[in-house]
């Protein structure tokens, strides 16, 4: 985190705290302390206050998730839709296996906490999900899923993953994550257009 400037550290820290504690429980002071940034710098970098910081943290999380798609594909010897989804899920089963179930997705947390009451955050979370969905859809299309289905299946993959994350945190068990991987994989692979 030290190679980031204070502003970037605060956005990253906000995302980490939101994914663990939610938006309401994440205070500006906690963000500054987590980022090891002077408290006075919050107003300088985020004149829009907590709302601006939350929205930027959500945007960061969407970009992070979108960039991870390329890494997941690179980890596969032969990319398949089920393989991509398994890698997306593995990120979470690995985290929960090593660090426990304390954290979830900051975009989901901001959606639950603010989507109805803060219009700018609702727009930020919608944009973050779109930023994540687009590279998943492109990857599916590159694997032979018809363009007209790729976006819908990307939405299905992300929706299933987000729901399984919530269930895993509630149960303190990765069962839901392994279940969606096993059950959704064949459906995803069946969408690949077969060349006759």
C-alpha positions as CSV (number, residue, x, y, z in Angstrom):
1,X,0.0,0.0,0.0
2,X,3.0,2.4,0.6
3,X,3.6,2.9,-3.1
4,X,0.2,4.5,-3.5
5,X,-0.2,8.2,-2.7
6,X,-2.5,9.3,0.2
7,X,-5.6,9.7,-2.0
8,X,-5.2,6.3,-3.6
9,X,-4.6,4.8,-0.1
10,X,-7.7,6.3,1.2
11,X,-9.9,5.0,-1.7
12,X,-8.3,1.5,-1.2
13,X,-8.8,1.6,2.5
14,X,-12.4,2.7,2.2
15,X,-13.1,-0.2,-0.1
16,X,-11.4,-2.6,2.4
17,X,-13.4,-1.2,5.3
18,X,-16.7,-1.1,3.5
19,X,-16.2,-4.8,2.4
20,X,-15.7,-5.7,6.1
21,X,-18.0,-3.4,8.0
22,X,-20.4,-1.8,5.4
23,X,-20.8,1.8,4.6
24,X,-22.6,3.0,7.7
25,X,-20.0,1.6,10.0
26,X,-17.1,2.9,8.0
27,X,-16.1,6.3,9.3
28,X,-13.8,8.9,7.7
29,X,-11.5,8.8,10.7
30,X,-11.2,5.0,10.3
31,X,-10.4,5.4,6.6
32,X,-7.7,7.9,7.3
33,X,-6.2,5.7,10.1
34,X,-6.3,2.6,7.9
35,X,-4.7,4.5,5.0
36,X,-2.1,6.0,7.3
37,X,-3.1,9.4,5.9
38,X,-3.5,12.7,7.8
39,X,-7.1,13.3,8.7
40,X,-7.0,16.8,7.2
41,X,-6.3,15.3,3.8
42,X,-9.7,13.8,3.7
43,X,-11.4,17.2,3.1
44,X,-8.7,18.1,0.6
45,X,-9.0,15.0,-1.5
46,X,-12.7,14.4,-1.0
47,X,-14.5,17.7,-0.8
48,X,-17.8,15.8,-1.3
49,X,-17.2,14.0,2.0
50,X,-18.0,10.4,2.7
51,X,-20.4,10.1,-0.2
52,X,-17.6,11.0,-2.6
53,X,-15.2,8.6,-0.9
54,X,-17.7,5.7,-0.9
55,X,-18.5,6.3,-4.6
56,X,-14.8,6.3,-5.5
57,X,-14.2,3.2,-3.4
58,X,-17.0,1.4,-5.2
59,X,-15.6,2.5,-8.6
60,X,-12.2,1.2,-7.6
61,X,-13.7,-2.1,-6.6
62,X,-15.5,-2.4,-10.0
63,X,-12.3,-1.7,-11.9
64,X,-10.4,-4.2,-9.7
65,X,-12.9,-6.9,-10.4
66,X,-13.0,-6.2,-14.1
67,X,-9.1,-6.3,-14.3
68,X,-9.1,-9.6,-12.5
69,X,-10.9,-11.3,-15.4
70,X,-7.7,-11.2,-17.5
71,X,-5.7,-12.8,-14.6
72,X,-8.3,-15.5,-14.2
73,X,-8.2,-16.3,-17.9
74,X,-4.4,-16.4,-17.8
75,X,-4.5,-19.0,-15.0
76,X,-6.4,-21.4,-17.3
77,X,-4.6,-23.7,-19.7
78,X,-7.6,-23.8,-21.9
79,X,-10.2,-21.0,-21.2
80,X,-13.8,-22.2,-20.8
81,X,-16.8,-20.4,-19.3
82,X,-16.9,-22.9,-16.4
83,X,-13.2,-22.5,-15.8
84,X,-13.5,-18.7,-15.7
85,X,-16.3,-18.9,-13.3
86,X,-14.4,-21.4,-11.1
87,X,-11.5,-18.9,-11.0
88,X,-13.8,-16.1,-10.0
89,X,-15.2,-18.2,-7.2
90,X,-11.8,-19.6,-6.1
91,X,-10.7,-16.0,-5.2
92,X,-13.4,-16.1,-2.5
93,X,-13.0,-19.7,-1.3
94,X,-9.2,-19.0,-1.0
95,X,-9.8,-15.8,1.0
96,X,-12.4,-17.4,3.2
97,X,-10.1,-20.4,3.8
98,X,-7.1,-18.3,4.8
99,X,-8.6,-15.1,6.3
100,X,-12.1,-16.1,7.5
101,X,-15.5,-14.8,6.5
102,X,-15.2,-11.2,7.7
103,X,-15.2,-9.5,4.3
104,X,-17.5,-9.5,1.3
105,X,-17.7,-7.4,-1.8
106,X,-17.6,-3.6,-1.3
107,X,-19.9,-3.0,-4.2
108,X,-22.6,-5.3,-2.7
109,X,-22.1,-3.7,0.7
110,X,-22.6,-0.2,-0.8
111,X,-25.6,-1.4,-2.7
112,X,-27.3,-2.8,0.4
113,X,-26.4,0.2,2.5
114,X,-27.0,3.1,0.1
115,X,-28.6,2.3,-3.2
116,X,-32.0,3.5,-2.1
117,X,-31.1,6.5,-0.1
118,X,-28.1,7.9,-2.0
119,X,-28.7,8.3,-5.7
120,X,-25.0,9.0,-6.5
121,X,-24.0,5.8,-4.8
122,X,-26.7,3.8,-6.7
123,X,-25.2,5.1,-9.9
124,X,-21.7,4.3,-8.7
125,X,-22.6,0.7,-7.8
126,X,-24.5,0.2,-11.1
127,X,-21.4,1.5,-13.0
128,X,-19.1,-0.8,-10.9
129,X,-21.2,-3.8,-11.8
130,X,-21.2,-2.8,-15.5
131,X,-17.4,-2.3,-15.3
132,X,-17.1,-5.9,-14.0
133,X,-19.7,-7.5,-16.2
134,X,-18.3,-6.1,-19.5
135,X,-14.9,-8.0,-19.4
136,X,-16.7,-11.2,-18.3
137,X,-19.1,-10.9,-21.3
138,X,-16.2,-10.2,-23.6
139,X,-14.3,-13.3,-22.3
140,X,-17.4,-15.5,-22.8
141,X,-17.8,-14.2,-26.4
142,X,-14.1,-14.8,-27.1
143,X,-14.7,-18.4,-25.9
144,X,-17.5,-18.9,-28.4
145,X,-20.6,-17.9,-26.5
146,X,-22.9,-16.1,-28.9
147,X,-22.8,-12.3,-28.3
148,X,-26.5,-12.1,-27.6
149,X,-26.1,-14.5,-24.6
150,X,-22.7,-13.4,-23.3
151,X,-23.9,-10.4,-21.4
152,X,-26.8,-12.3,-19.9
153,X,-24.5,-15.1,-18.8
154,X,-22.0,-12.6,-17.4
155,X,-24.8,-11.1,-15.3
156,X,-25.8,-14.6,-14.2
157,X,-22.2,-15.5,-13.2
158,X,-21.8,-12.3,-11.1
159,X,-25.2,-12.6,-9.5
160,X,-24.6,-16.2,-8.5
161,X,-21.2,-15.3,-7.1
162,X,-22.5,-12.3,-5.1
163,X,-25.4,-14.4,-3.7
164,X,-23.0,-17.2,-2.8
165,X,-20.7,-14.8,-1.1
166,X,-23.5,-13.6,1.1
167,X,-24.6,-17.1,2.0
168,X,-21.0,-18.2,2.7
169,X,-20.5,-15.3,5.1
170,X,-23.8,-16.1,6.8
171,X,-23.1,-19.8,7.2
172,X,-19.3,-19.4,7.7
173,X,-18.9,-22.1,5.1
174,X,-17.9,-22.1,1.4
175,X,-20.7,-24.6,0.6
176,X,-22.7,-22.1,-1.4
177,X,-19.6,-21.1,-3.4
178,X,-18.7,-24.6,-4.3
179,X,-22.3,-25.3,-5.2
180,X,-22.7,-22.5,-7.6
181,X,-19.4,-23.5,-9.3
182,X,-20.5,-27.1,-9.7
183,X,-24.1,-26.3,-10.8
184,X,-23.5,-23.3,-13.1
185,X,-20.4,-24.7,-14.9
186,X,-22.2,-27.1,-17.2
187,X,-24.8,-24.5,-18.1
188,X,-22.1,-22.0,-19.0
189,X,-20.1,-24.5,-21.1
190,X,-23.2,-25.6,-22.9
191,X,-23.6,-22.0,-24.2
192,X,-20.5,-22.2,-26.3
193,X,-21.3,-22.4,-30.0
194,X,-20.1,-25.6,-31.5
195,X,-18.6,-25.4,-34.9
196,X,-20.1,-28.1,-37.1
